């Protein structure tokens, strides 16, 4: 039999304790992520840290990551890159963050980030309205699904046809053409 316990940003301490209890009692258990790797842009790190504290062995297994798959399919610099996680929710703060990421991208370091599917369209519109037309933007849309599409274009080219990505899982990457 298989028992599945959900772990997400809403999992409380009592539920995490139950998960760790199950992990310590079982000979075979796994922590899986629905769109990437556990602990990488995923709340699994709390459980993994606690497992270390309790002496529960941790063995990471390689699996697909929407972050790395987007980078691999982007054509942007994969030698120097940074994953920034989620951008600020407040629009003004988000725009400031985007401009800072663009400055870092101009040094040659690809900047990867994400947001919630219901805010992706707003993030895209902020990117297109506030970054240089020569900056390159990669959109990794529905990575891990049969509908996967990874496209990289200059902001100037994205302005010609803005995709609709509201409520669609997306990874963003900005960088320069090398």
N, C-alpha and C positions, 0 to 999 in steps of 0.2 A: 504494500500500500504506500501511497505517497501523501504526505501532508504538506500543504503550502500555507505559509504564514506571510502576510504582507508587511513590508517595511517601507515606509515613505516618510515625507516630512511631517505627517500628522501622527506618526506612531509615537505613543507616549512611553514614559519610562517603564510602566508596568508591562506593556506589550513587548518592549525590548528585552526586559528581564525574562519573560516567557520564552522568547526566541532563543536567548542565550542558554536557558535551562534545557531546552530541546536540543540545542547544538551540543551541549556538554554530555547529554545522555545518549545521543545517537552515535553510531559508528560511522555513518555516512550522512552528510548533510551538505547543502550548498547554499550560497548566497548568490542570487541571480539578479540581473538588472534588465528592465524591459527595453532599454534603448541604448545600452552601452555597457560599461564595465562597473561592477560594484565598487564603490568608493571613489570613482572618477565622475564628478558631477552627479553624485548619487549619495543618498544619506547612509549608505552601508558602512561608512568609516566609523560611526559610533559603535556599531555592533562589533566590528573587527577589532577596534581598540579594546573594547571590553573583553573580547575573547583572549587577547594577549594578556590582559591583566589577570584573567582567570586561568591562564595556562592551557587554554584550548588551542591545539595546533591549527595554524592557518596555512593553507596551500593554495595560492592563486593559480588559476587556470587561464590560459589565453583564450580570448573570445573576441567577437567583433565590438568595436567601439565607434559610435557615430562621430565622435570627435576625430579620431585618427582616420577613419574612412573618408571623412570630408576633406581632411588635410591631404590624404593620399590622392584624392580625385580632383583637387583644386588646381594643381599646376603652380601653386604658390610655394614659397620657400619652406621646405620640410627639414632643413638643417638647423634653423633657428626659428622657434615658434613659441607662443605662450597661449595657454588656455586661461581665459579670464572668467569663465563661469557665466553667471547671470549678470546682466547690466542692471543699474538702478531702475526702480519702477517709475520714479518721478521723471517726467519728460525732460526738464531742464538739467537734472543731474545726469540723465542718460546721454543727452547731447554732449555735455561736457566730457563724459567718459568716452564717447565715440571719438571726439576730437583728440583726446589723449592717446587712444588706441591707434588712431591714424598717424600721429607723430611717431609712435613706436614702430609702426609698419614701415614708415619711410626710412628707418634705419636698416630695413631688410628682414625684420622679425615679423613673421606672419602672426596675426592676432585672431584667435578663435574665441567665439562666445556663443551664447544661446539665450533663449528666453522662453517663456511659456507659449504654447501654441495660440492662445487667445490674444497675445500681445505681439505676435510676430509681424503682423502687417504694420503696426505702428512703429516697431523698431526699424523695419525696412524703409518706411517712409522717412524716418528721422535720418537714417544712413544716407539715403539718396538726396535729401534736402540739405544736408550739412557737411558732407565730405567732398573732397576735391573730385572733379570729373575724371582725373587721371588715376585715382586710387582704384585698385581692383577689389571687387567683392565676389566672394564665392558663396553660393547658397546651396547647402546640402539638404535637399528636401526629401523627407520620408526615407532617410537612410535606414537600411535593414528591411525594407519592404519591396515587394515587386514593383511598386510605383516609384522607386528611388530615382532621383534626378539630381545630379551635381553639375552646376553651371557656374562658370567664372567669366565675368565681363568687367569692363571698366564701369565706374559709376555713370559716366557719360552715356555708355551703351544701355545700362539698366534704365536710365531715364526715358529712353525711347519706348520701352515696353516693361511696365512694372508688373511683376507676377502677383497673383493673388495667393497669399500664404496664410490667411487667417485660419486659425484652428488646425494648422498643419504642422507636424513636428519638423523643425528646421535647425540646422547648425549654420552659423555665419562665420566667414573668415575674411579678413581684409589684409591686403598686402600690396606689394609692388611686383611688376613684371621684371623678371631678371633675364 
